[in-house]
Amino acid sequence: MSRFLNERYRKLQAYTPGEQPQGRKYIKLNTNESPYPPGPGVLAAVNSSEAADLRLYSDPESRALKEKLAGLYGMKPENIYVSNGSDDILNFAFMAFAGDGTKVMFPEISYGFYEVFADLYGIDCEKVPLREDFSIDPDDYVCQNKMIVIANPNAPTGKTLEVCEIEKIVSTNPDHIVLIDEAYVDFGAESCAELVHKYENLLVVQTFSKSRSMAGARLGFAIADAALISDLEKIKFSTNPYNVNRLTAAAGIAAIEENDYYMENCRKIAATRQRTAEALTEMGFDVIPSRANFIFVRSEKIDGGEYYRRLRERGILVRHFDREKISQYNRITIGTDQEMDQLLKVTKEIIGEAENEKE
């Protein structure tokens, strides 16, 4: 840290992304990326002639992309905001809708960036404990008079709220934004996007990173009342009007045009998730029921950190969180059937070794 850093940022605890190895080749089940490649339309869209136009700025209003998204979700273009990944939208939302006396609340165990953004902007936050089974109690968020942020499905647990439960939260906090982060919604949960027609305080955030195989492209979008979208556009045009580059925009449009391909991949991932969860359960693991593209697991037969380390030694990366309430758990991204078969094979070996060591 240099002596020039502004004093208010000196104690900031930055978000730690999942490991992105650059040397040894791993089976990578730690960052919730899709195991399937982008569709042929995306590959065709990101072509040499499009790359040649990189000398030109992208459309700052992303009109073509917004129109495609609006058509897919039954919205008008003015209900759509697009950005450089959904994290950018979360950043702007914390900046725009909290602070100045407005507190923010979110689950104690959830996406780690929420707390980072609150600290970044000096926003008072309330971290709400989950139930014993790691589910969110919607009643905890009723009539709170605060900005509310909920990942649905939640990460790293994969548990969900039903749309009626979300509507209860939105309707009882009419004077504050309720942000529902739907990064994993396509893997088995139900989107609450339709509620934006009814509630002006609902902001739904999604991403192309998970279900549409474009984590490296950095493309996220929000669905909300036109006035809320206008607020986000104001922040964008005050920071970086060209925040979606030409290649990403072209890839995003192509992905929407072949949406059936991605939704079929989501169904395949859900089937692999179920099979993997059943196999781990048979080995004695406690597997949290998930509607995301990952599962959250622990075993009394081996320490959570030790399981993570032994997997890594054998060329498999998963995500371990060194926090008291979840330190015995690991989050495992669902890969291809072949990758998950290898995970199960190696896990069986590791558990056998751990049991022998205890004898």
C-alpha contacts under 8 A as a table, 3 or more apart, distances in Angstrom:
res1	aa1	res2	aa2	distance
1	M	5	L	7.20
1	M	10	R	7.94
2	S	5	L	5.92
5	L	9	Y	6.94
5	L	10	R	6.74
6	N	9	Y	5.69
6	N	10	R	6.79
7	E	10	R	5.38
8	R	11	K	7.24
8	R	12	L	7.90
9	Y	12	L	5.18
9	Y	120	L	7.03
12	L	116	V	7.52
12	L	119	D	6.60
12	L	120	L	6.76
13	Q	116	V	6.68
14	A	116	V	6.22
15	Y	112	G	6.61
15	Y	113	F	5.88
15	Y	116	V	6.34
18	G	30	N	6.24
18	G	31	T	5.49
18	G	319	R	6.93
19	E	30	N	7.28
19	E	31	T	7.63
21	P	24	R	6.87
21	P	25	K	7.55
21	P	26	Y	7.80
22	Q	25	K	7.91
25	K	315	G	7.26
26	Y	315	G	4.79
26	Y	316	I	5.44
26	Y	317	L	6.57
27	I	315	G	6.18
27	I	316	I	4.73
27	I	317	L	6.23
27	I	339	E	6.71
28	K	31	T	7.56
28	K	316	I	6.16
28	K	317	L	5.11
28	K	318	V	7.05
29	L	32	N	6.69
29	L	33	E	7.84
29	L	316	I	7.05
29	L	317	L	5.39
29	L	318	V	4.95
29	L	319	R	7.56
29	L	332	I	5.65
29	L	333	T	4.48
29	L	334	I	6.64
29	L	335	G	6.56
30	N	317	L	5.54
30	N	318	V	4.05
30	N	319	R	4.69
30	N	331	R	7.13
30	N	332	I	6.19
30	N	333	T	5.81
31	T	318	V	7.82
31	T	319	R	7.29
31	T	333	T	6.80
32	N	210	K	6.64
32	N	293	N	6.58
32	N	294	F	6.70
32	N	333	T	5.02
32	N	334	I	7.42
33	E	209	S	6.91
33	E	210	K	5.53
33	E	213	S	6.97
33	E	215	A	6.58
33	E	333	T	7.50
34	S	37	P	7.42
34	S	209	S	7.83
34	S	210	K	5.64
34	S	211	S	6.54
34	S	212	R	7.54
34	S	213	S	5.21
34	S	335	G	7.14
35	P	213	S	7.79
35	P	334	I	7.66
35	P	335	G	5.04
35	P	336	T	5.80
36	Y	213	S	6.61
36	Y	265	N	7.26
36	Y	336	T	7.72
37	P	213	S	5.98
38	P	42	V	6.13
38	P	43	L	6.94
38	P	212	R	6.87
38	P	213	S	5.27
38	P	214	M	6.83
38	P	255	A	7.71
39	G	42	V	5.54
39	G	43	L	6.65
39	G	255	A	7.00
39	G	258	E	7.22
39	G	261	Y	6.85
39	G	262	Y	7.67
40	P	43	L	5.07
40	P	44	A	6.11
41	G	44	A	5.09
41	G	45	A	6.07
41	G	251	A	7.91
41	G	254	A	5.36
41	G	255	A	6.77
41	G	257	E	7.85
41	G	258	E	6.92
42	V	45	A	5.01
42	V	46	V	6.32
42	V	250	A	7.64
42	V	251	A	4.87
42	V	252	G	7.51
42	V	254	A	5.13
42	V	255	A	5.87
43	L	46	V	5.48
43	L	47	N	7.20
43	L	251	A	7.62
44	A	47	N	5.79
45	A	50	E	7.41
45	A	247	L	7.89
45	A	250	A	5.90
45	A	251	A	5.88
45	A	254	A	6.59
46	V	50	E	6.24
46	V	51	A	7.03
46	V	247	L	5.88
46	V	250	A	6.77
46	V	251	A	6.30
47	N	50	E	5.35
47	N	51	A	6.19
48	S	51	A	4.90
48	S	52	A	6.08
49	S	52	A	4.97
49	S	53	D	6.69
50	E	53	D	5.32
50	E	54	L	7.10
50	E	246	R	7.74
50	E	247	L	6.91
51	A	54	L	5.34
51	A	247	L	7.00
52	A	55	R	6.90
53	D	56	L	5.56
54	L	57	Y	7.03
54	L	246	R	6.77
54	L	247	L	7.95
57	Y	242	Y	7.11
57	Y	245	N	7.66
57	Y	246	R	7.39
58	S	62	S	7.75
58	S	242	Y	6.11
58	S	244	V	7.06
58	S	245	N	5.54
58	S	246	R	4.96
59	D	62	S	5.15
59	D	63	R	7.28
59	D	242	Y	7.00
59	D	246	R	7.69
60	P	241	P	5.26
60	P	242	Y	4.92
60	P	243	N	7.43
60	P	244	V	7.60
61	E	241	P	7.92
62	S	65	L	5.50
62	S	66	K	6.12
62	S	82	V	7.36
62	S	244	V	7.58
62	S	249	A	7.40
63	R	66	K	5.16
63	R	67	E	6.15
63	R	77	P	7.70
64	A	67	E	5.19
64	A	68	K	6.37
64	A	253	I	7.54
65	L	68	K	5.19
65	L	69	L	6.27
65	L	249	A	6.42
65	L	250	A	7.94
65	L	252	G	6.87
65	L	253	I	5.55
66	K	69	L	5.11
66	K	70	A	5.93
66	K	77	P	5.35
66	K	80	I	5.94
66	K	81	Y	7.15
66	K	82	V	7.22
67	E	70	A	5.04
67	E	71	G	6.16
67	E	76	K	7.46
67	E	77	P	5.32
68	K	71	G	5.21
68	K	72	L	6.32
68	K	253	I	6.50
68	K	256	I	6.78
68	K	257	E	7.96
69	L	72	L	5.08
69	L	73	Y	6.22
69	L	75	M	7.91
69	L	77	P	7.72
69	L	80	I	7.31
69	L	256	I	7.12
70	A	73	Y	5.33
70	A	74	G	5.71
70	A	75	M	4.47
70	A	76	K	5.27
70	A	77	P	5.35
70	A	79	N	7.42
70	A	80	I	6.63
71	G	74	G	5.29
71	G	75	M	6.31
71	G	76	K	7.50
72	L	75	M	7.80
72	L	256	I	7.42
73	Y	193	A	7.94
75	M	79	N	6.20
75	M	80	I	7.68
76	K	79	N	5.42
76	K	80	I	7.26
77	P	80	I	5.36
78	E	81	Y	7.78
78	E	225	D	8.00
78	E	226	A	5.29
78	E	229	I	7.01
79	N	223	I	5.52
79	N	224	A	5.23
79	N	225	D	5.62
79	N	226	A	4.92
79	N	229	I	6.28
80	I	221	F	6.89
80	I	222	A	5.72
80	I	223	I	4.96
80	I	224	A	6.76
80	I	226	A	7.88
80	I	229	I	6.65
81	Y	221	F	5.36
81	Y	222	A	4.98
81	Y	223	I	6.60
81	Y	229	I	5.98
81	Y	232	L	7.46
81	Y	233	E	7.40
82	V	219	L	7.17
82	V	220	G	5.76
82	V	221	F	4.21
82	V	222	A	6.43
82	V	244	V	7.49
83	S	86	S	6.81
83	S	88	D	6.45
83	S	89	I	6.58
83	S	219	L	5.88
83	S	220	G	5.26
83	S	221	F	5.99
83	S	243	N	6.01
83	S	244	V	5.82
84	N	87	D	7.76
84	N	88	D	5.95
84	N	89	I	8.00
84	N	218	R	5.14
84	N	219	L	4.92
84	N	220	G	6.06
84	N	243	N	5.58
84	N	244	V	5.50
85	G	88	D	5.68
85	G	89	I	7.25
85	G	207	T	6.46
85	G	208	F	7.75
85	G	209	S	7.67
85	G	218	R	4.43
85	G	219	L	4.11
85	G	220	G	4.06
85	G	221	F	7.48
86	S	89	I	5.07
86	S	90	L	6.34
86	S	183	A	7.93
86	S	205	V	6.64
86	S	206	Q	6.32
86	S	207	T	5.52
86	S	219	L	6.80
86	S	220	G	4.20
86	S	221	F	6.32
86	S	222	A	7.99
87	D	90	L	5.00
87	D	91	N	6.10
87	D	220	G	7.75
88	D	91	N	5.02
88	D	92	F	6.28
88	D	220	G	7.90
89	I	92	F	5.10
89	I	93	A	6.03
89	I	205	V	7.45
89	I	220	G	7.45
89	I	221	F	7.48
89	I	222	A	7.40
89	I	232	L	7.92
90	L	93	A	5.02
90	L	94	F	6.25
90	L	114	Y	7.91
90	L	205	V	7.96
91	N	94	F	5.43
91	N	95	M	6.25
91	N	117	F	6.30
92	F	95	M	4.91
92	F	96	A	5.88
92	F	232	L	6.72
92	F	235	I	6.82
92	F	236	K	7.95
93	A	96	A	5.09
93	A	97	F	5.66
93	A	98	A	7.60
93	A	232	L	7.31
94	F	97	F	5.65
94	F	98	A	5.40
94	F	99	G	7.86
94	F	117	F	6.55
94	F	118	A	6.91
94	F	121	Y	7.63
95	M	98	A	6.29
95	M	99	G	7.52
95	M	121	Y	6.71
96	A	231	D	7.52
96	A	232	L	7.53
96	A	235	I	7.55
97	F	102	T	7.76
97	F	147	M	7.24
97	F	176	H	7.86
97	F	177	I	6.79
98	A	101	G	7.61
98	A	102	T	5.01
98	A	103	K	6.09
98	A	104	V	6.45
98	A	123	I	6.80
98	A	147	M	6.36
99	G	102	T	4.78
99	G	103	K	6.17
99	G	121	Y	7.39
99	G	122	G	7.24
99	G	123	I	5.06
99	G	124	D	7.39
102	T	123	I	7.75
102	T	124	D	7.87
102	T	146	K	5.97
102	T	147	M	6.86
103	K	123	I	6.25
103	K	124	D	5.13
103	K	125	C	5.67
103	K	126	E	7.67
103	K	146	K	5.15
103	K	147	M	6.16
104	V	118	A	7.71
104	V	123	I	7.12
104	V	124	D	6.51
104	V	125	C	4.79
104	V	126	E	6.36
104	V	146	K	5.37
104	V	147	M	4.51
104	V	148	I	5.69
104	V	149	V	7.38
105	M	125	C	5.40
105	M	126	E	4.55
105	M	127	K	5.83
105	M	128	V	7.06
105	M	146	K	6.71
105	M	147	M	6.32
105	M	148	I	5.03
105	M	149	V	6.32
106	F	110	S	7.73
106	F	114	Y	7.62
106	F	125	C	7.80
106	F	126	E	6.58
106	F	127	K	5.35
106	F	128	V	6.06
106	F	148	I	5.99
106	F	149	V	5.05
106	F	150	I	5.87
107	P	110	S	5.73
107	P	127	K	5.27
107	P	128	V	4.60
107	P	129	P	6.07
107	P	130	L	6.60
107	P	136	I	7.39
107	P	149	V	7.98
107	P	150	I	6.91
108	E	127	K	4.38
108	E	128	V	4.92
108	E	129	P	5.08
108	E	130	L	6.82
109	I	129	P	7.20
109	I	130	L	7.05
109	I	155	A	7.72
109	I	156	P	7.63
110	S	151	A	7.08
110	S	154	N	6.15
110	S	155	A	5.10
110	S	156	P	6.22
110	S	157	T	7.87
111	Y	114	Y	6.21
111	Y	151	A	7.30
111	Y	154	N	7.61
111	Y	155	A	5.61
111	Y	156	P	7.08
112	G	115	E	6.03
112	G	116	V	6.86
113	F	116	V	4.89
113	F	117	F	6.10
114	Y	117	F	5.34
114	Y	118	A	6.33
114	Y	149	V	7.89
115	E	118	A	5.05
115	E	119	D	6.19
115	E	125	C	7.67
116	V	119	D	5.14
116	V	120	L	6.01
117	F	120	L	4.88
117	F	121	Y	6.32
118	A	121	Y	5.50
118	A	122	G	5.94
118	A	123	I	4.85
118	A	124	D	6.94
118	A	125	C	6.62
119	D	122	G	4.94
119	D	123	I	6.19
120	L	123	I	7.79
128	V	140	D	7.59
130	L	133	D	7.63
130	L	134	F	5.20
130	L	135	S	5.70
130	L	136	I	5.31
130	L	137	D	6.97
131	R	134	F	5.14
131	R	135	S	5.33
131	R	136	I	6.25
131	R	137	D	6.70
132	E	135	S	7.39
134	F	157	T	6.92
134	F	159	K	7.52
135	S	159	K	6.09
135	S	160	T	7.37
136	I	159	K	7.99
136	I	160	T	7.73
136	I	161	L	7.20
137	D	140	D	5.69
137	D	141	Y	7.80
138	P	141	Y	5.58
138	P	142	V	6.92
138	P	161	L	7.74
138	P	165	E	6.15
138	P	166	I	7.29
138	P	168	K	7.77
138	P	169	I	6.74
139	D	142	V	5.25
139	D	169	I	7.71
141	Y	144	Q	5.90
141	Y	148	I	7.43
141	Y	169	I	5.92
142	V	168	K	7.08
142	V	169	I	5.15
142	V	172	T	5.68
142	V	173	N	6.89
143	C	169	I	7.50
143	C	172	T	4.98
143	C	173	N	5.32
144	Q	172	T	7.99
144	Q	173	N	6.54
145	N	173	N	6.00
145	N	175	D	7.13
145	N	176	H	6.53
146	K	173	N	7.57
146	K	176	H	5.94
146	K	177	I	7.74
147	M	176	H	5.23
147	M	177	I	5.03
147	M	178	V	5.89
147	M	179	L	7.78
148	I	176	H	7.74
148	I	177	I	6.44
148	I	178	V	4.72
148	I	179	L	6.07
149	V	178	V	6.02
149	V	179	L	4.74
149	V	180	I	6.01
149	V	181	D	7.32
150	I	154	N	7.25
150	I	178	V	7.95
150	I	179	L	6.37
150	I	180	I	5.08
150	I	181	D	6.02
151	A	154	N	4.51
151	A	155	A	6.73
151	A	180	I	5.73
151	A	181	D	4.37
151	A	182	E	6.09
151	A	183	A	7.58
152	N	155	A	7.96
152	N	158	G	7.98
152	N	159	K	7.36
152	N	160	T	5.33
152	N	161	L	6.49
152	N	180	I	6.51
152	N	181	D	5.94
152	N	182	E	5.31
152	N	183	A	7.64
152	N	184	Y	7.20
152	N	185	V	6.72
152	N	189	A	7.75
153	P	157	T	7.91
153	P	158	G	5.19
153	P	159	K	5.31
153	P	160	T	4.52
153	P	161	L	7.29
153	P	182	E	6.65
153	P	183	A	7.73
153	P	184	Y	5.96
153	P	185	V	6.18
153	P	189	A	6.79
153	P	290	S	7.98
153	P	291	R	6.49
153	P	292	A	6.25
154	N	157	T	5.78
154	N	158	G	5.09
154	N	159	K	5.47
154	N	160	T	6.23
155	A	158	G	5.57
155	A	159	K	7.78
156	P	295	I	7.90
156	P	296	F	6.62
156	P	331	R	6.40
157	T	288	I	6.63
157	T	290	S	6.88
157	T	295	I	7.00
157	T	296	F	5.56
157	T	331	R	7.86
158	G	288	I	7.44
158	G	289	P	6.92
158	G	290	S	4.22
158	G	291	R	5.48
158	G	292	A	5.14
158	G	293	N	8.00
158	G	294	F	6.92
158	G	295	I	6.62
158	G	296	F	7.31
159	K	288	I	7.75
159	K	289	P	6.64
159	K	290	S	5.43
159	K	291	R	6.40
159	K	292	A	7.87
160	T	189	A	6.92
160	T	290	S	7.98
160	T	291	R	7.11
161	L	165	E	6.18
161	L	166	I	6.69
162	E	165	E	5.29
162	E	166	I	6.50
162	E	190	E	7.23
163	V	166	I	5.04
163	V	167	E	6.11
163	V	190	E	6.91
163	V	191	S	7.23
163	V	192	C	5.61
164	C	167	E	5.01
164	C	168	K	6.32
165	E	168	K	5.13
165	E	169	I	6.62
166	I	169	I	5.15
166	I	170	V	6.23
166	I	192	C	7.53
167	E	170	V	4.98
167	E	171	S	5.87
167	E	195	L	7.42
168	K	171	S	5.33
168	K	172	T	6.21
169	I	172	T	5.47
169	I	173	N	6.45
169	I	178	V	7.73
170	V	173	N	5.47
170	V	174	P	6.60
170	V	178	V	5.99
170	V	199	Y	7.39
170	V	201	N	7.13
170	V	202	L	6.58
171	S	174	P	5.78
171	S	199	Y	7.37
173	N	176	H	5.74
173	N	177	I	7.66
173	N	178	V	7.66
174	P	177	I	7.68
174	P	199	Y	7.99
174	P	201	N	6.31
175	D	201	N	7.18
176	H	201	N	6.27
177	I	201	N	4.78
177	I	202	L	5.96
177	I	203	L	6.95
178	V	201	N	6.16
178	V	202	L	5.09
178	V	203	L	6.16
179	L	202	L	6.09
179	L	203	L	4.69
179	L	204	V	5.88
179	L	205	V	7.31
180	I	202	L	7.63
180	I	203	L	6.29
180	I	204	V	4.96
180	I	205	V	6.26
181	D	204	V	6.13
181	D	205	V	4.90
181	D	206	Q	6.42
182	E	185	V	5.04
182	E	191	S	7.15
182	E	204	V	6.86
182	E	205	V	5.70
182	E	206	Q	5.04
182	E	207	T	7.77
183	A	205	V	7.09
183	A	206	Q	4.87
183	A	207	T	5.51
183	A	210	K	7.02
184	Y	187	F	6.08
184	Y	189	A	7.82
184	Y	206	Q	7.97
184	Y	210	K	6.83
184	Y	211	S	7.27
184	Y	291	R	7.79
184	Y	292	A	5.24
184	Y	293	N	6.86
185	V	188	G	6.33
185	V	189	A	4.91
185	V	190	E	6.32
185	V	191	S	6.28
185	V	291	R	7.64
185	V	292	A	6.87
186	D	189	A	6.33
186	D	190	E	7.67
186	D	211	S	6.35
186	D	263	M	7.29
186	D	266	C	6.62
186	D	292	A	7.76
187	F	211	S	7.37
187	F	266	C	5.36
187	F	267	R	6.94
187	F	269	I	7.45
187	F	270	A	6.19
187	F	291	R	5.79
187	F	292	A	5.16
187	F	293	N	6.10
188	G	270	A	7.20
188	G	291	R	4.84
188	G	292	A	6.68
189	A	291	R	5.86
189	A	292	A	7.70
191	S	194	E	7.68
192	C	195	L	5.71
192	C	196	V	7.94
192	C	204	V	7.46
193	A	196	V	5.84
193	A	204	V	6.15
193	A	223	I	6.63
193	A	224	A	7.78
194	E	197	H	6.06
194	E	198	K	7.86
195	L	198	K	5.25
195	L	199	Y	6.15
195	L	202	L	7.48
196	V	199	Y	5.10
196	V	200	E	6.37
196	V	201	N	7.89
196	V	202	L	5.87
196	V	203	L	7.47
196	V	223	I	7.34
196	V	224	A	5.37
196	V	225	D	5.88
197	H	200	E	7.61
197	H	225	D	7.04
199	Y	202	L	5.89
199	Y	225	D	7.53
200	E	224	A	7.26
200	E	225	D	5.28
200	E	227	A	7.93
200	E	228	L	7.55
201	N	224	A	7.95
201	N	225	D	7.55
201	N	228	L	7.74
202	L	224	A	6.17
202	L	225	D	7.49
203	L	222	A	6.77
203	L	223	I	6.15
203	L	224	A	5.02
203	L	225	D	7.82
203	L	228	L	7.69
204	V	222	A	5.47
204	V	223	I	5.13
204	V	224	A	6.36
205	V	220	G	7.49
205	V	221	F	5.94
205	V	222	A	4.38
205	V	223	I	6.50
206	Q	220	G	5.87
206	Q	221	F	5.45
206	Q	222	A	6.16
207	T	210	K	6.87
207	T	219	L	6.19
207	T	220	G	4.11
207	T	221	F	6.03
208	F	211	S	6.37
208	F	212	R	4.94
208	F	213	S	6.68
208	F	214	M	5.48
208	F	215	A	6.70
208	F	218	R	7.51
208	F	219	L	5.63
208	F	220	G	5.91
208	F	252	G	7.69
209	S	212	R	6.05
209	S	213	S	5.66
209	S	214	M	4.55
209	S	215	A	3.67
209	S	216	G	7.27
209	S	217	A	7.66
209	S	218	R	6.88
209	S	219	L	6.99
209	S	220	G	7.71
210	K	213	S	5.67
210	K	214	M	6.96
210	K	215	A	6.51
211	S	262	Y	6.36
211	S	263	M	7.41
211	S	265	N	7.69
211	S	266	C	6.31
212	R	255	A	6.98
212	R	262	Y	5.64
213	S	262	Y	7.92
214	M	217	A	5.18
214	M	218	R	6.88
214	M	219	L	7.50
215	A	218	R	5.79
215	A	219	L	7.73
217	A	248	T	5.63
218	R	248	T	7.26
219	L	244	V	7.18
219	L	248	T	6.90
219	L	252	G	7.47
222	A	229	I	7.86
223	I	229	I	7.67
224	A	228	L	6.20
224	A	229	I	6.20
225	D	228	L	5.43
225	D	229	I	6.45
226	A	229	I	5.04
226	A	230	S	6.14
227	A	230	S	5.00
227	A	231	D	6.41
228	L	231	D	5.03
228	L	232	L	6.53
229	I	232	L	5.15
229	I	233	E	6.20
230	S	233	E	4.96
230	S	234	K	6.17
231	D	234	K	5.14
231	D	235	I	6.60
232	L	235	I	5.18
232	L	236	K	6.22
233	E	236	K	4.90
233	E	237	F	6.03
234	K	237	F	5.28
234	K	238	S	6.20
235	I	238	S	5.05
235	I	239	T	6.42
236	K	239	T	5.22
236	K	240	N	5.56
236	K	241	P	5.68
236	K	243	N	7.83
237	F	240	N	5.76
237	F	241	P	4.64
238	S	241	P	7.37
240	N	243	N	5.59
242	Y	245	N	6.58
244	V	248	T	6.45
244	V	249	A	6.33
245	N	248	T	5.44
245	N	249	A	6.18
246	R	249	A	5.20
246	R	250	A	6.21
247	L	250	A	5.15
247	L	251	A	6.10
248	T	251	A	5.01
248	T	252	G	5.98
249	A	252	G	5.02
249	A	253	I	6.27
250	A	253	I	5.29
250	A	254	A	6.31
251	A	254	A	5.13
251	A	255	A	6.10
252	G	255	A	5.08
252	G	256	I	6.38
253	I	256	I	5.31
253	I	257	E	6.40
254	A	257	E	5.04
254	A	258	E	6.49
255	A	258	E	5.26
255	A	259	N	5.94
255	A	262	Y	7.99
256	I	259	N	4.87
258	E	261	Y	5.73
258	E	262	Y	7.31
259	N	262	Y	5.34
259	N	263	M	6.30
260	D	263	M	5.11
260	D	264	E	6.10
261	Y	264	E	5.30
261	Y	265	N	6.42
262	Y	265	N	4.96
262	Y	266	C	6.28
263	M	266	C	4.92
263	M	267	R	6.40
264	E	267	R	5.06
264	E	268	K	6.33
265	N	268	K	4.99
265	N	269	I	6.15
266	C	269	I	5.03
266	C	270	A	6.14
267	R	270	A	5.05
267	R	271	A	6.26
268	K	271	A	5.14
268	K	272	T	6.24
269	I	272	T	5.04
269	I	273	R	5.97
269	I	293	N	6.63
269	I	334	I	6.50
269	I	335	G	7.37
269	I	336	T	7.58
270	A	273	R	4.90
270	A	274	Q	6.26
270	A	291	R	7.67
270	A	292	A	7.90
270	A	293	N	6.97
271	A	274	Q	5.20
271	A	275	R	6.35
272	T	275	R	5.11
272	T	276	T	6.03
272	T	334	I	7.02
272	T	335	G	7.95
272	T	336	T	7.51
272	T	337	D	6.28
272	T	340	M	7.87
273	R	276	T	5.18
273	R	277	A	6.02
273	R	293	N	7.19
273	R	294	F	7.16
273	R	295	I	7.34
273	R	334	I	6.01
274	Q	277	A	5.15
274	Q	278	E	6.20
275	R	278	E	5.24
275	R	279	A	6.27
276	T	279	A	5.12
276	T	280	L	6.18
276	T	340	M	6.84
276	T	344	L	7.62
277	A	280	L	5.24
277	A	281	T	6.04
277	A	287	V	6.30
277	A	295	I	7.39
278	E	281	T	5.06
278	E	282	E	6.26
279	A	282	E	5.15
279	A	283	M	6.56
279	A	344	L	7.44
280	L	283	M	4.99
280	L	284	G	6.58
280	L	285	F	5.41
280	L	286	D	7.89
280	L	287	V	7.39
280	L	344	L	7.29
281	T	284	G	5.09
281	T	285	F	4.74
281	T	286	D	6.20
281	T	287	V	6.48
282	E	285	F	7.19
283	M	348	K	7.35
284	G	299	S	6.40
284	G	300	E	7.83
284	G	301	K	7.89
285	F	297	V	6.42
285	F	298	R	5.52
285	F	299	S	4.50
285	F	300	E	7.44
286	D	297	V	5.57
286	D	298	R	5.31
286	D	299	S	6.02
287	V	295	I	6.84
287	V	296	F	5.93
287	V	297	V	4.56
287	V	298	R	6.80
288	I	295	I	6.63
288	I	296	F	5.53
288	I	297	V	6.37
289	P	295	I	7.39
290	S	293	N	7.87
290	S	294	F	7.06
290	S	295	I	5.91
290	S	296	F	7.78
292	A	295	I	7.42
293	N	333	T	6.01
293	N	334	I	5.57
294	F	331	R	6.53
294	F	332	I	5.30
294	F	333	T	4.12
294	F	334	I	5.21
295	I	331	R	5.67
295	I	332	I	5.31
295	I	333	T	6.58
295	I	334	I	7.47
296	F	329	Y	6.35
296	F	330	N	5.68
296	F	331	R	4.49
296	F	332	I	6.37
297	V	329	Y	5.19
297	V	330	N	5.45
297	V	331	R	6.48
297	V	332	I	7.69
298	R	304	G	6.39
298	R	328	Q	5.80
298	R	329	Y	4.58
298	R	330	N	6.48
299	S	302	I	5.81
299	S	303	D	7.32
299	S	304	G	7.42
299	S	328	Q	7.69
299	S	329	Y	7.94
300	E	303	D	7.14
301	K	351	I	6.68
301	K	354	A	6.84
301	K	355	E	6.74
302	I	306	E	6.75
302	I	307	Y	6.30
302	I	351	I	6.93
302	I	354	A	6.32
303	D	306	E	5.15
303	D	307	Y	6.15
303	D	328	Q	6.02
304	G	307	Y	5.19
304	G	308	Y	6.37
304	G	320	H	7.48
304	G	327	S	6.22
304	G	328	Q	4.00
304	G	329	Y	5.37
304	G	330	N	6.43
305	G	308	Y	5.12
305	G	309	R	6.24
305	G	320	H	6.69
305	G	322	D	7.90
305	G	327	S	7.10
305	G	328	Q	6.80
306	E	309	R	5.05
306	E	310	R	6.10
307	Y	310	R	5.28
307	Y	311	L	6.16
307	Y	350	I	7.51
308	Y	311	L	5.28
308	Y	312	R	6.23
308	Y	317	L	7.49
308	Y	318	V	6.48
308	Y	319	R	7.42
308	Y	320	H	6.44
308	Y	330	N	7.06
309	R	312	R	5.04
309	R	313	E	6.23
310	R	313	E	5.05
310	R	314	R	6.44
310	R	350	I	7.10
311	L	314	R	5.16
311	L	315	G	6.44
311	L	316	I	5.12
311	L	317	L	6.55
311	L	318	V	7.70
311	L	346	V	7.31
311	L	347	T	7.45
311	L	350	I	7.94
312	R	315	G	5.06
312	R	316	I	4.87
312	R	317	L	5.28
312	R	318	V	7.71
313	E	316	I	7.37
314	R	346	V	7.63
316	I	343	L	7.21
318	V	330	N	6.76
318	V	331	R	6.20
318	V	332	I	5.26
318	V	333	T	7.11
319	R	330	N	5.68
319	R	331	R	5.09
319	R	332	I	6.50
320	H	327	S	7.27
320	H	329	Y	6.86
320	H	330	N	4.85
320	H	331	R	6.48
321	F	326	I	6.70
321	F	327	S	5.82
321	F	329	Y	7.49
321	F	330	N	7.08
322	D	326	I	7.24
322	D	327	S	5.01
323	R	326	I	5.60
323	R	327	S	5.13
324	E	327	S	5.36
325	K	328	Q	7.92
326	I	329	Y	5.37
327	S	330	N	7.83
334	I	340	M	7.07
335	G	338	Q	7.88
335	G	339	E	5.69
335	G	340	M	6.05
336	T	339	E	5.13
336	T	340	M	6.23
337	D	340	M	5.16
337	D	341	D	6.05
338	Q	341	D	5.06
338	Q	342	Q	6.36
339	E	342	Q	5.17
339	E	343	L	6.30
340	M	343	L	4.83
340	M	344	L	6.13
341	D	344	L	5.13
341	D	345	K	6.14
342	Q	345	K	5.02
342	Q	346	V	6.09
343	L	346	V	5.26
343	L	347	T	5.89
344	L	347	T	4.99
344	L	348	K	6.11
345	K	348	K	5.32
345	K	349	E	6.53
346	V	349	E	5.07
346	V	350	I	6.19
347	T	350	I	4.98
347	T	351	I	6.09
348	K	351	I	5.26
348	K	352	G	6.15
349	E	352	G	5.12
349	E	353	E	6.24
350	I	353	E	5.10
350	I	354	A	6.16
351	I	354	A	5.01
351	I	355	E	6.15
352	G	355	E	5.24
352	G	356	N	6.25
353	E	356	N	5.14
353	E	357	E	6.21
354	A	357	E	5.15
354	A	358	K	6.53
355	E	358	K	5.27
355	E	359	E	6.72
356	N	359	E	5.32
